[in-house]
């Protein structure tokens, strides 16, 4: 049910801009909706980050995968069980850039009544390919929003499109992201255990990302949209002088609407792990609980009734009841 619901919603999202542009709503889908999507993204992202940052962390609950620092002659793990802030930064860098914890993932299966752990790296590989391809594609798109185009963006664009067919640049990330999304989707529908726990919140982002990638590839290699007109529209958006130039094809509005939907949906979805990873106490704390006492910074002063005050108040009753007291 979750699969078909996500698919139907995605199809409706594709049909909306087609019908809207045909009815003359180019300004709505080209200007108003992108601005609203960015506003929702900014407000939602800040709200989620502030809410997470204000959540108390009363205990040191860092997850570890190695030996904690203890005696001098016991070798500790600098990255899997970081003792210093530098170790935490190194661990977070490996987690964000290389998905280190996912790389160490194994698959547990029962064989002849025994629990067997098998090497499992495909999820790590395709997850890494997807995230890096998506990041590179976003950076490449900055050439539409900047003038002049930064050298870093131009260089990355040339590197990604190093293979050419005539005058047509062929982007490697276009292939990689489609393969990665396909793998992540098939994994959810083919593996029974994963399919059982998959929800609409898992399928919908995959369909949305797949639609964005597909329309982008169609614009690049099939429909041949007017790049100059699209850059004029993009520059108008970022400079707050929006204009809808002539020559912008309908498929571009589908692509832009799906991208705007993803941007607005992002802060309220599982995709927010992009920001949440940095605020996770299981990752951003040092494993130094044996050396440093963790003090909850959210502790507030509490009025307490000490034993001395208690005895002073109830001394007569305690003596009458035969309860020993410190003061006679």
C-alpha positions, 0 to 999 in steps of 0.5 A: 500500500505504501508503495502504490500510494507513493507512486500515485502521489508522484504521478500526480505531482508530475501531472500538476505542472503539466496541466498548470503550465498548459493553463497559463500558470508559468509564473506560479510554477516558475516563481511562486512555488520555488520561493515558497519551497525555499521558505518552507525549507529554511523555516523547517530546517531551522525549527528541526535543528533548534528543537534537536539542539535544545533536547537534553543529553543527561548521559554520555551515550556515545556509541563506540566500536573500539577500545576505550582509552584507559591504561597507558599500556592498553591501545585505544581506538582513536576514531572508533572510541574517540577520547578527544574533540579531535577524535570526534571530528575525525570520526564525524568526518569519516561518518559524513564523507565515507559512511564508516558505520555503514561500511562495517555493516554485516548481514545476519542469517540463520543457517542450520540453526546457527547465526551466521554473519556475512559481508554486506557492502552493497548498501554502503557502496550504492548509498555512498554513490547516491549521496556523492552523485547528488552532491556533485549534481547540486554543485554543478547546478550552481552554474545556472545561478551564478554569473560568472560561474566559479572556477570550482563549479566549472572544473567539477562540471568538466570533470563530471562530463569528461566523456563526450559524444561529439559536442555532447557532454556525458555526465557520469553522475547521471548514470551513477545516481540512476543506478543508486536510486534503482538499487535502493528501490529494488532493495525495498521491494525484493528483500522481504525483511526490508519490504516489511518495514518500508513505509510511504516515507521510505518510498516517496523520496525515492520516487521523487528523486527518481522523477527529478533525475529522470526529467533532468536527464530528459532535458539534457539528452532528449528534449534539448531545452533552451539553457540560456532561457533557463539560466535567465530564469534561475538568475532572476530567482536568486537576484529577486528579479524573477522573469519567465523568459520565452522558450522554457519547455514544459518538462523544465517546469515538471523538473522544477516543481519536483525539485521544489517539492523535495526542498519543501518536504526535506525538513519534515522527512527522513532526509533530515539526517543530513543535519541530524547527524551532527547533533546526534549524541551517539556520534558527537560526544567523546568517549571519556566518561571514565576521565571526565564527568558528564554534566547535563547543561540543562540541569536547573536548580532544585529546592531540596529538603536536607536531612538536617532540615527534615530532622529539625522539622520532625524531631519531636515526632521522631523521638516519640516514635523511637527513631534515632536522631542526630541532635538530642 
